[in-house]
């Protein structure tokens, strides 16, 4: 990557100019040169030899690297900012019965006409909405400013209709509202130039809010600096993440704005939470500024730079090219690439807001009776009355509590420890435990159950883990594919003895393509072979380096003397670097070596089969140490 480009993409420019001169188009040859100069990895000659830009990018196989025509670029820029629409001012979501109003915008015709959240829209100008896609419903509602539209809706089983005059509506990329008179909700769909201002304005608008929820579900990202500045609202200035370019040059990204809010904060996530919104979510997690609740995020651990007529005026004229130029790491030094951000409480994204509201009760005054308290990255209070009014939501919350957290029940003048299962049983709430039933006697039970709650290990799907059993190479691949949330590749198998029709075939291919496991030679994988301690340690060492800057840096400090030490002499030479990384490279708060292994390395037989409980314990230790697993 050229020094000239590093200077250019340090300040990402996203702007649009509408020119009257005839526009030139980027040629395939020019696109190929841009890829060679700026792409994060080496670009093969096969890619560069393609005759068109579309063919070139298809061969590259990176759907984040794209070419925009002038119109597409304008739409791309507009997607990150507030949008001006003509309509009635409602936000809707699909339901089994049709479109339901979820929000009525302030100052809108819908608000003036009395439409409310929860109203089921059954017809627009007499056209039934039954079976229509949401886009089709929106198209019926929108129209020319000043024209009228009749909305038929159902509320509490009663049908009604109102006629509204369409007007110009500003749909902000971030909206704010006050819930339950004391909880601020910020719904952010993208991080753009206005996002920081929207957040600060919302804090000023609702000074009575003593809790905040930031909804990043389906937020696909946006501008990195916008996410960093917005993160500073709750965490203050300082380093928030790191970028590493194709030359392995590392740069720290800072937010320089002051902290505005110290109120308890909950961030909502799902599989559509990606890129810059993952930086925000991971920042809240790593800096212990609040809870993350919902689904595991998308796992986009790379960032792109946009080249346009402002960065490269000799090549572009309204069009642009977005190229993957860096990999990013969170404040703790962990990557979100593939892995995503694992929430503190892994719950159904559809119920995440309800779970967050349940945890947003104010601390009890005058006695603790009628309350629960959850200690997880702070103390969170639950009104028993509110919990029992929403048994499905309460059940989701209880099932998501990891064994490292503490749940307490108010006794009037104090708190008594209670297990989530018992809390559910006390109120006859159906409880679907994620815990395994056969690990109670294992010395590694807490690690196994912690991974189970976070969906990192699944067992046999019927509540059993078989902790004492050995681990085959196929089972190991499945374990890692689940843990890393990796996208499973299609296509031909990499190994002649693994069929893509096998239950483990896709996982083996995925993990092999990530470079974590290898074949045994002659195109074979031998999926049924048992994994030994030193083989598992080798793979865990590779995993730690892949997901963590800390372990990448630690590897650089390994000396030949370290690897030839008597402590590692019983291990095969090919495994010693990983064994050293796991057993000796990490330091505690007193700068003393700390081992991630369950026993002293000199007492572990390198060639003995590893048990499933030992594998879970080390995997848990690695994911916790690298910051992937919430603390």
Phi, psi and omega in degrees: 000131187285152177295325179301317181292322180302321179293324182289311188277358175300327176243098183288123183254122174236102180212164183225134177239132178262110185253151178265348180285153178301136184273139173269160180243143177296136179270162179298322179296317178294320178298319179298321179293322177297319178297317179297322184284324194241338186296147188293330180245167176297141180255126185287159177294331177299320178291313185293337183278356182293144187283338182232163178296318180300316180294323180297313182289327176295318178292330178295323175078018178246102185287356174277339178269116188220161173248135179249131164289173181300317179293318180295323180292321177298318179293322179299315179295319181294331182294344182258007182232176174297150185240136176261117180237161173249120183186215183245349174090045174233150169252136185234160170221154182286148173220174180299331184262355181132188182289133180244135176289124178253341178203139174250122186286144180298140177072016185264160174302325180297320179294318180295327181278351177094010175295148185226157173300135183102345178293134178265117181278116184259338180202153175231117185051040177083354179271120182296139178270357181300125177082356181278144172292156182299324179298323180290322178296316179299321180295324178292322184285320182285158180177194183289139179301134180095346177276165184252153178217139180256125181251124174257131185219162180242126179226121181054038177081359182250129180274141178212167180217151176214148179252126185239153175261121181297141177219169179285126184239130173271113178262104183286144176294341174230130177236157183226146175207162180255127180247140176052030174069357182211001181246119177274134178243121176249116178257115187241118183265343177196157176259107180235191184297333184265355190296313180302316181296321179298318180296313182293324177296322180294320178297324177288325183291326184237070180295341180282351180288119177254003174218148178229141173240127176250116183266109179249018177296132182063020173272108185279001176123235184126222184273128181301313183295327177296320178294319180294315179297318180292323177300326181294340177304324184253347185234351184079187182282178178120179181289129182246335178195176182229146174246138173236125183268185184294345177263013181063023175277128185257135176227141180265136179254130185244155167250134186248010179268156183278156175290135181252322184239135173245012180292151176306138188230139174232132178250132180259134183225163172205190181293346177267359176281115190217160169057242184299328178288336173286325174299317179296310182299314180294326178296317177298318179295307186294324183269007176054043182264359181168190179256147170250128185228139175133221181260162175297139186282176191298317181096043177262099184259019177236157179233155184243154171245143181258125175257126182217196185291347179271326177273327183222071185297339181283347184247330190241149177215071183098331176275180183197165176225130179254122188234135175291118185240339183216157166256144181243153180232147184283180182301330179276356181091009179265155178266156170255000184300118182070310186296322184074192176251121177274122182292157173301321178236109182273103182230169176301126180304330180294336181251006186299318181294320179295320177296318179298318179295324179297326180275001187259016177294146176291151178304139182294146176238139179082015179135152185263354182302138179086012181227152165247157175229131177249121175262103180205103185053050185116179179250132183233138188248142184233123174285124180299322179298315179293322181296316183288338177285344180228070186300325180294320179292316180298320178297320177299315180298312182298318182293336184272353184287120181284159182294345178278350178267167180234129176251133183234147176246132181295138181248005182112302179240010180192198183228137176246135179295140179215141177279147181305319180299321181290321178300320177292317182296324181301332184243016178055040178266126177304129186231121178255097184290142174266356185282153177275144184271353188243023183242008186302323182273000182281138175293348181251021186303316184296320178296316181297314182291328177296316177295326180294315181298324181271007177070018181281326173235145187243347182065214181267006180082358181235023175093007180241145181246336183057063189299329185275349182290155175281173186242125176274167180295325178292317178296324177298316179298318179296320179300314182290321179298321178291316183297320185270355178060033191284146174291125184275120182284151174261188180100191184285151177293146177281348186228140184290338181259017177232121178265141177290352175271348178291155180297334181257356188301313182296319180294319179298315179299316183297312183290326177294320179293336177278354177081016182271328177234156180230166173283180181255008181108156179058030177074015184254152175245332184052070187296336184268358178292148178280142180273132178269169178303310186291330175293317180293320178299320180299316181291321178293326176295319176296318179300314181300319180290325182292325187259356189221128172297325182302314181286329175297318179291320179300321181301322181295339180271357180288131178252162177297326177298321177300314186284337180263009183294157180300329182298331183255004190297334182279348180270148179298145182306324182291345182257349193293324179300313180295319180296319178296316179303318185281332188255339189222346189277339186266149183239148176272190184294341178260015180061032175258143180302140178230135181260142175270352181282155184284347180212168176299137186301332181286346181257005180257126180284115185301323188263359177286149178297141175275140178273162180295327179287322176295318180298318180294321181296315180289320178300317179298317181297318180293315181294326177288315182297324181277354178088005179287319180271130181301139180284000000 
